[in-house]
Amino acid sequence: MSVIEALILGIVQGLTEFLPISSSAHLVLVPEILGVKSSVAFDVFLHLGTLIAVLGYFRSDIIEMIKAFLSSLTQLRSKETFLAGIREDPFKRLAWLIIIGSIPTALMGYLFKDFFENLFSSVQYVAVLLIITGFLLLIGEKWGKGHKDVGEITFKNALAVGIAQGFAIAPGISRSGATIVTGLLSGIERELSARFAFLLAIPAILGAVFVKINDMFAEGFHNYDIVVFAVGTVAAIISGYFAIKWMLKILREKSLMIFAYYCWIVGILVLIITLMYK
């Protein structure tokens, strides 16, 4: 893999992790187009890049959430005090909502790991799921008219968003798209749906990295030099940071339909091309 190819893949990972067009689909399709064979280690570093991006963008919120979570642990002795703290402190509530929302994602990733991994073997599966993502965005834009703030998000809402994130392990189902749409359909305000989805991505990305660590060390790092890894990682950090910023702005001011059209066009083109050359 050349430095230019690493740069392209890093940018693609950063943008598609947070824009609702499926990073996993693009990390299947783009290497096919470029004729590049990636590695587990390189993929891990790209995911670390997007993790750094989301941690950097929401650093203030994350620090407040950590402090609030630790504070809530000291209140566990009294159920009434603990629940009152969660009701009254938005950062305590948000921290616990993210913990609750991460549970179904972790369970689905563990229980259905082999099923999801098999989907990566077929470009046609990816294309079909990308088309489905387009319809999910259409549904969210048409029927997702919520006004809930943090204090009104329920644990059931968080579980629903977490389940959606679990299904997005499948390549072609956008993680950000599925979680944002589920948030919207749960009645959560548009920009808050995206913020919650991006914060919920933190444990999900960490989990994906940990799952791949054994494979990464088994495969080794001999395929690429350090410059390739560095370029891909930095590209993922920068593009991921700006993708978060753009997505929040789009949720405030514009429609999700531009991403739905993109998913439909790419998915249909991939299906046509693969069927023609099958």
C-alpha beads as a LAMMPS data file, in Angstrom:
LAMMPS data file: protein, C-alpha beads

278 atoms
277 bonds

1 atom types
1 bond types

-500.0 500.0 xlo xhi
-500.0 500.0 ylo yhi
-500.0 500.0 zlo zhi

Masses

1 110.0

Atoms # bond

1 1 1 0.000 0.000 0.000
2 1 1 1.331 3.410 -0.965
3 1 1 1.165 6.562 1.145
4 1 1 -1.457 8.033 -1.232
5 1 1 -3.639 4.928 -0.888
6 1 1 -3.279 5.110 2.909
7 1 1 -4.299 8.772 2.775
8 1 1 -7.398 7.963 0.717
9 1 1 -8.454 5.117 3.018
10 1 1 -7.888 7.289 6.091
11 1 1 -10.060 10.079 4.696
12 1 1 -12.740 7.577 3.676
13 1 1 -12.764 6.014 7.162
14 1 1 -12.967 9.363 8.935
15 1 1 -15.773 10.713 6.767
16 1 1 -17.881 7.565 6.569
17 1 1 -17.623 6.706 10.266
18 1 1 -19.706 9.766 11.128
19 1 1 -21.568 10.610 7.914
20 1 1 -24.478 8.130 7.522
21 1 1 -23.091 6.231 4.536
22 1 1 -21.426 3.225 6.287
23 1 1 -17.690 3.151 6.943
24 1 1 -17.614 -0.660 6.836
25 1 1 -19.167 -0.654 3.360
26 1 1 -16.625 1.832 2.069
27 1 1 -13.716 -0.082 3.596
28 1 1 -14.919 -3.070 1.580
29 1 1 -15.668 -1.181 -1.648
30 1 1 -12.839 1.390 -1.825
31 1 1 -9.971 -1.137 -1.492
32 1 1 -11.664 -3.139 -4.268
33 1 1 -11.705 -0.045 -6.488
34 1 1 -8.091 0.862 -5.657
35 1 1 -6.922 -2.737 -5.954
36 1 1 -5.457 -2.502 -2.459
37 1 1 -5.359 -5.252 0.140
38 1 1 -5.703 -3.794 3.614
39 1 1 -4.695 -5.496 6.862
40 1 1 -6.231 -5.961 10.288
41 1 1 -3.519 -3.766 11.813
42 1 1 -4.161 -0.928 9.367
43 1 1 -7.922 -1.139 9.981
44 1 1 -7.312 -0.980 13.738
45 1 1 -5.234 2.183 13.348
46 1 1 -7.927 3.781 11.176
47 1 1 -10.506 3.036 13.889
48 1 1 -8.180 4.519 16.495
49 1 1 -8.016 7.633 14.331
50 1 1 -11.812 8.024 14.354
51 1 1 -11.841 7.333 18.092
52 1 1 -9.365 10.171 18.649
53 1 1 -11.542 12.414 16.460
54 1 1 -14.712 11.865 18.490
55 1 1 -12.848 12.096 21.802
56 1 1 -11.284 15.354 20.666
57 1 1 -14.510 16.897 19.418
58 1 1 -16.539 16.055 22.518
59 1 1 -13.676 16.351 25.010
60 1 1 -15.492 18.832 27.283
61 1 1 -18.663 16.761 27.412
62 1 1 -16.682 13.572 28.004
63 1 1 -14.748 15.068 30.925
64 1 1 -18.007 16.266 32.508
65 1 1 -19.639 12.866 31.910
66 1 1 -16.749 11.012 33.556
67 1 1 -16.877 13.295 36.603
68 1 1 -20.654 12.974 36.786
69 1 1 -20.509 9.170 36.434
70 1 1 -17.942 8.837 39.235
71 1 1 -20.082 11.126 41.377
72 1 1 -23.148 8.966 40.714
73 1 1 -21.279 5.874 41.899
74 1 1 -20.898 7.449 45.327
75 1 1 -24.708 7.769 45.478
76 1 1 -25.454 4.097 44.818
77 1 1 -26.025 3.400 48.518
78 1 1 -29.250 5.369 48.330
79 1 1 -31.551 4.462 45.471
80 1 1 -33.528 7.693 45.844
81 1 1 -30.408 9.888 45.806
82 1 1 -28.949 7.973 42.860
83 1 1 -32.117 8.278 40.758
84 1 1 -32.563 11.918 41.709
85 1 1 -29.013 12.624 40.557
86 1 1 -29.671 11.001 37.197
87 1 1 -32.885 12.986 36.775
88 1 1 -31.361 16.333 37.725
89 1 1 -27.836 16.168 36.263
90 1 1 -27.792 15.891 32.439
91 1 1 -24.208 14.589 32.405
92 1 1 -25.009 11.835 34.910
93 1 1 -28.030 10.880 32.834
94 1 1 -26.082 10.940 29.577
95 1 1 -23.293 8.784 31.038
96 1 1 -25.742 6.105 32.166
97 1 1 -27.713 6.301 28.928
98 1 1 -24.521 5.538 27.002
99 1 1 -23.706 2.615 29.290
100 1 1 -27.218 1.200 28.834
101 1 1 -27.111 1.778 25.079
102 1 1 -23.764 -0.008 24.759
103 1 1 -25.037 -3.271 26.272
104 1 1 -27.098 -4.532 23.291
105 1 1 -24.333 -3.570 20.870
106 1 1 -21.788 -5.599 22.836
107 1 1 -24.113 -8.598 23.144
108 1 1 -25.012 -8.605 19.458
109 1 1 -21.364 -8.258 18.436
110 1 1 -20.408 -11.194 20.655
111 1 1 -23.315 -13.512 19.828
112 1 1 -23.462 -12.872 16.073
113 1 1 -19.785 -12.184 15.347
114 1 1 -19.440 -14.964 12.756
115 1 1 -22.667 -13.984 10.980
116 1 1 -21.610 -10.346 10.641
117 1 1 -18.089 -11.288 9.506
118 1 1 -19.486 -13.523 6.747
119 1 1 -21.306 -10.528 5.280
120 1 1 -17.939 -8.890 4.568
121 1 1 -17.174 -11.650 2.066
122 1 1 -19.724 -10.445 -0.488
123 1 1 -19.703 -7.045 -2.182
124 1 1 -23.310 -7.694 -3.227
125 1 1 -24.420 -8.088 0.400
126 1 1 -22.735 -4.783 1.172
127 1 1 -24.505 -3.078 -1.740
128 1 1 -27.943 -4.360 -0.679
129 1 1 -27.394 -3.237 2.922
130 1 1 -26.226 0.161 1.691
131 1 1 -29.518 0.529 -0.200
132 1 1 -31.350 -0.419 3.008
133 1 1 -29.429 2.334 4.828
134 1 1 -30.827 4.795 2.287
135 1 1 -34.383 3.730 3.174
136 1 1 -33.597 4.012 6.896
137 1 1 -32.527 7.626 6.326
138 1 1 -35.719 8.280 4.353
139 1 1 -37.799 6.905 7.246
140 1 1 -35.887 8.997 9.778
141 1 1 -36.282 12.168 7.759
142 1 1 -39.987 11.590 7.103
143 1 1 -41.164 10.416 10.523
144 1 1 -38.431 11.443 12.951
145 1 1 -39.869 14.650 14.384
146 1 1 -38.644 14.692 17.969
147 1 1 -38.121 17.387 20.566
148 1 1 -36.804 15.427 23.577
149 1 1 -33.834 16.886 25.404
150 1 1 -31.345 14.882 27.503
151 1 1 -33.627 14.867 30.532
152 1 1 -36.431 13.278 28.513
153 1 1 -34.430 10.450 26.925
154 1 1 -35.467 7.182 28.583
155 1 1 -33.418 4.042 29.140
156 1 1 -35.748 2.322 26.641
157 1 1 -34.758 4.946 24.064
158 1 1 -31.077 4.241 24.803
159 1 1 -31.615 0.483 24.443
160 1 1 -33.361 1.007 21.094
161 1 1 -30.462 3.116 19.792
162 1 1 -28.006 0.507 21.102
163 1 1 -29.834 -2.288 19.267
164 1 1 -29.709 -0.228 16.071
165 1 1 -25.965 0.207 16.572
166 1 1 -25.659 -3.566 16.973
167 1 1 -27.295 -4.198 13.598
168 1 1 -24.889 -1.662 12.084
169 1 1 -22.014 -4.104 12.651
170 1 1 -23.164 -5.471 9.312
171 1 1 -21.211 -3.820 6.458
172 1 1 -23.484 -1.464 4.564
173 1 1 -25.718 -0.546 7.499
174 1 1 -24.426 2.842 8.600
175 1 1 -23.777 2.967 12.347
176 1 1 -24.302 6.720 12.534
177 1 1 -27.311 6.500 10.210
178 1 1 -29.017 3.698 12.134
179 1 1 -28.431 5.297 15.541
180 1 1 -29.415 8.811 14.487
181 1 1 -32.588 7.569 12.775
182 1 1 -33.540 5.447 15.806
183 1 1 -32.970 8.475 18.011
184 1 1 -35.194 10.586 15.779
185 1 1 -37.937 7.930 15.754
186 1 1 -37.643 7.768 19.567
187 1 1 -38.553 11.443 19.680
188 1 1 -35.092 12.845 20.378
189 1 1 -34.281 16.309 18.987
190 1 1 -32.305 16.191 15.726
191 1 1 -28.919 17.531 16.774
192 1 1 -29.071 15.710 20.113
193 1 1 -29.762 12.452 18.246
194 1 1 -26.470 12.892 16.401
195 1 1 -24.533 13.904 19.532
196 1 1 -25.867 10.884 21.408
197 1 1 -25.065 8.611 18.450
198 1 1 -21.486 9.907 18.243
199 1 1 -20.904 9.560 21.995
200 1 1 -22.354 6.040 21.841
201 1 1 -19.814 5.288 19.122
202 1 1 -16.936 5.638 21.603
203 1 1 -17.450 2.297 23.431
204 1 1 -18.438 0.666 20.115
205 1 1 -15.202 1.704 18.391
206 1 1 -13.189 0.689 21.465
207 1 1 -14.913 -2.686 21.393
208 1 1 -14.145 -3.158 17.699
209 1 1 -10.478 -2.364 18.352
210 1 1 -10.237 -4.837 21.240
211 1 1 -11.922 -7.575 19.204
212 1 1 -9.317 -7.168 16.451
213 1 1 -6.225 -6.836 18.648
214 1 1 -5.465 -10.573 18.760
215 1 1 -5.824 -10.855 14.986
216 1 1 -3.666 -7.748 14.569
217 1 1 -0.736 -9.157 16.519
218 1 1 -1.134 -12.594 14.898
219 1 1 -0.935 -11.019 11.444
220 1 1 1.916 -8.696 12.353
221 1 1 2.918 -5.288 11.038
222 1 1 5.337 -6.406 8.350
223 1 1 3.055 -5.483 5.430
224 1 1 3.367 -1.698 5.778
225 1 1 5.868 0.768 7.093
226 1 1 5.256 3.269 9.872
227 1 1 4.665 6.168 7.451
228 1 1 1.688 4.373 5.888
229 1 1 0.130 3.745 9.302
230 1 1 0.776 7.331 10.422
231 1 1 -0.682 8.898 7.274
232 1 1 -3.832 6.761 7.408
233 1 1 -4.365 7.434 11.111
234 1 1 -3.848 11.212 10.877
235 1 1 -6.134 11.390 7.827
236 1 1 -8.847 9.514 9.766
237 1 1 -8.475 11.883 12.740
238 1 1 -8.760 15.082 10.684
239 1 1 -11.522 13.919 8.332
240 1 1 -13.431 12.346 11.246
241 1 1 -13.308 15.563 13.261
242 1 1 -14.706 17.616 10.381
243 1 1 -17.291 14.934 9.545
244 1 1 -18.705 15.248 13.077
245 1 1 -18.832 19.034 12.720
246 1 1 -20.528 18.835 9.312
247 1 1 -23.031 16.222 10.445
248 1 1 -24.187 18.275 13.422
249 1 1 -24.602 21.301 11.143
250 1 1 -26.544 19.238 8.593
251 1 1 -28.902 17.937 11.298
252 1 1 -29.561 21.529 12.385
253 1 1 -30.071 23.055 8.968
254 1 1 -30.589 20.477 6.228
255 1 1 -32.064 17.091 5.307
256 1 1 -30.664 13.566 5.569
257 1 1 -31.955 12.791 2.088
258 1 1 -28.696 13.717 0.347
259 1 1 -27.110 10.743 2.126
260 1 1 -30.056 8.496 1.259
261 1 1 -29.620 9.314 -2.452
262 1 1 -25.885 8.648 -2.168
263 1 1 -26.473 5.225 -0.570
264 1 1 -29.011 4.271 -3.222
265 1 1 -26.795 5.378 -6.119
266 1 1 -23.663 3.629 -4.836
267 1 1 -25.551 0.482 -3.828
268 1 1 -27.339 0.149 -7.176
269 1 1 -24.171 0.865 -9.177
270 1 1 -22.233 -1.780 -7.245
271 1 1 -25.004 -4.315 -7.796
272 1 1 -25.147 -3.584 -11.533
273 1 1 -21.360 -3.772 -11.947
274 1 1 -20.987 -6.988 -9.943
275 1 1 -23.872 -8.679 -11.763
276 1 1 -22.458 -7.659 -15.153
277 1 1 -19.023 -9.123 -14.396
278 1 1 -20.190 -12.127 -12.383

Bonds

1 1 1 2
2 1 2 3
3 1 3 4
4 1 4 5
5 1 5 6
6 1 6 7
7 1 7 8
8 1 8 9
9 1 9 10
10 1 10 11
11 1 11 12
12 1 12 13
13 1 13 14
14 1 14 15
15 1 15 16
16 1 16 17
17 1 17 18
18 1 18 19
19 1 19 20
20 1 20 21
21 1 21 22
22 1 22 23
23 1 23 24
24 1 24 25
25 1 25 26
26 1 26 27
27 1 27 28
28 1 28 29
29 1 29 30
30 1 30 31
31 1 31 32
32 1 32 33
33 1 33 34
34 1 34 35
35 1 35 36
36 1 36 37
37 1 37 38
38 1 38 39
39 1 39 40
40 1 40 41
41 1 41 42
42 1 42 43
43 1 43 44
44 1 44 45
45 1 45 46
46 1 46 47
47 1 47 48
48 1 48 49
49 1 49 50
50 1 50 51
51 1 51 52
52 1 52 53
53 1 53 54
54 1 54 55
55 1 55 56
56 1 56 57
57 1 57 58
58 1 58 59
59 1 59 60
60 1 60 61
61 1 61 62
62 1 62 63
63 1 63 64
64 1 64 65
65 1 65 66
66 1 66 67
67 1 67 68
68 1 68 69
69 1 69 70
70 1 70 71
71 1 71 72
72 1 72 73
73 1 73 74
74 1 74 75
75 1 75 76
76 1 76 77
77 1 77 78
78 1 78 79
79 1 79 80
80 1 80 81
81 1 81 82
82 1 82 83
83 1 83 84
84 1 84 85
85 1 85 86
86 1 86 87
87 1 87 88
88 1 88 89
89 1 89 90
90 1 90 91
91 1 91 92
92 1 92 93
93 1 93 94
94 1 94 95
95 1 95 96
96 1 96 97
97 1 97 98
98 1 98 99
99 1 99 100
100 1 100 101
101 1 101 102
102 1 102 103
103 1 103 104
104 1 104 105
105 1 105 106
106 1 106 107
107 1 107 108
108 1 108 109
109 1 109 110
110 1 110 111
111 1 111 112
112 1 112 113
113 1 113 114
114 1 114 115
115 1 115 116
116 1 116 117
117 1 117 118
118 1 118 119
119 1 119 120
120 1 120 121
121 1 121 122
122 1 122 123
123 1 123 124
124 1 124 125
125 1 125 126
126 1 126 127
127 1 127 128
128 1 128 129
129 1 129 130
130 1 130 131
131 1 131 132
132 1 132 133
133 1 133 134
134 1 134 135
135 1 135 136
136 1 136 137
137 1 137 138
138 1 138 139
139 1 139 140
140 1 140 141
141 1 141 142
142 1 142 143
143 1 143 144
144 1 144 145
145 1 145 146
146 1 146 147
147 1 147 148
148 1 148 149
149 1 149 150
150 1 150 151
151 1 151 152
152 1 152 153
153 1 153 154
154 1 154 155
155 1 155 156
156 1 156 157
157 1 157 158
158 1 158 159
159 1 159 160
160 1 160 161
161 1 161 162
162 1 162 163
163 1 163 164
164 1 164 165
165 1 165 166
166 1 166 167
167 1 167 168
168 1 168 169
169 1 169 170
170 1 170 171
171 1 171 172
172 1 172 173
173 1 173 174
174 1 174 175
175 1 175 176
176 1 176 177
177 1 177 178
178 1 178 179
179 1 179 180
180 1 180 181
181 1 181 182
182 1 182 183
183 1 183 184
184 1 184 185
185 1 185 186
186 1 186 187
187 1 187 188
188 1 188 189
189 1 189 190
190 1 190 191
191 1 191 192
192 1 192 193
193 1 193 194
194 1 194 195
195 1 195 196
196 1 196 197
197 1 197 198
198 1 198 199
199 1 199 200
200 1 200 201
201 1 201 202
202 1 202 203
203 1 203 204
204 1 204 205
205 1 205 206
206 1 206 207
207 1 207 208
208 1 208 209
209 1 209 210
210 1 210 211
211 1 211 212
212 1 212 213
213 1 213 214
214 1 214 215
215 1 215 216
216 1 216 217
217 1 217 218
218 1 218 219
219 1 219 220
220 1 220 221
221 1 221 222
222 1 222 223
223 1 223 224
224 1 224 225
225 1 225 226
226 1 226 227
227 1 227 228
228 1 228 229
229 1 229 230
230 1 230 231
231 1 231 232
232 1 232 233
233 1 233 234
234 1 234 235
235 1 235 236
236 1 236 237
237 1 237 238
238 1 238 239
239 1 239 240
240 1 240 241
241 1 241 242
242 1 242 243
243 1 243 244
244 1 244 245
245 1 245 246
246 1 246 247
247 1 247 248
248 1 248 249
249 1 249 250
250 1 250 251
251 1 251 252
252 1 252 253
253 1 253 254
254 1 254 255
255 1 255 256
256 1 256 257
257 1 257 258
258 1 258 259
259 1 259 260
260 1 260 261
261 1 261 262
262 1 262 263
263 1 263 264
264 1 264 265
265 1 265 266
266 1 266 267
267 1 267 268
268 1 268 269
269 1 269 270
270 1 270 271
271 1 271 272
272 1 272 273
273 1 273 274
274 1 274 275
275 1 275 276
276 1 276 277
277 1 277 278
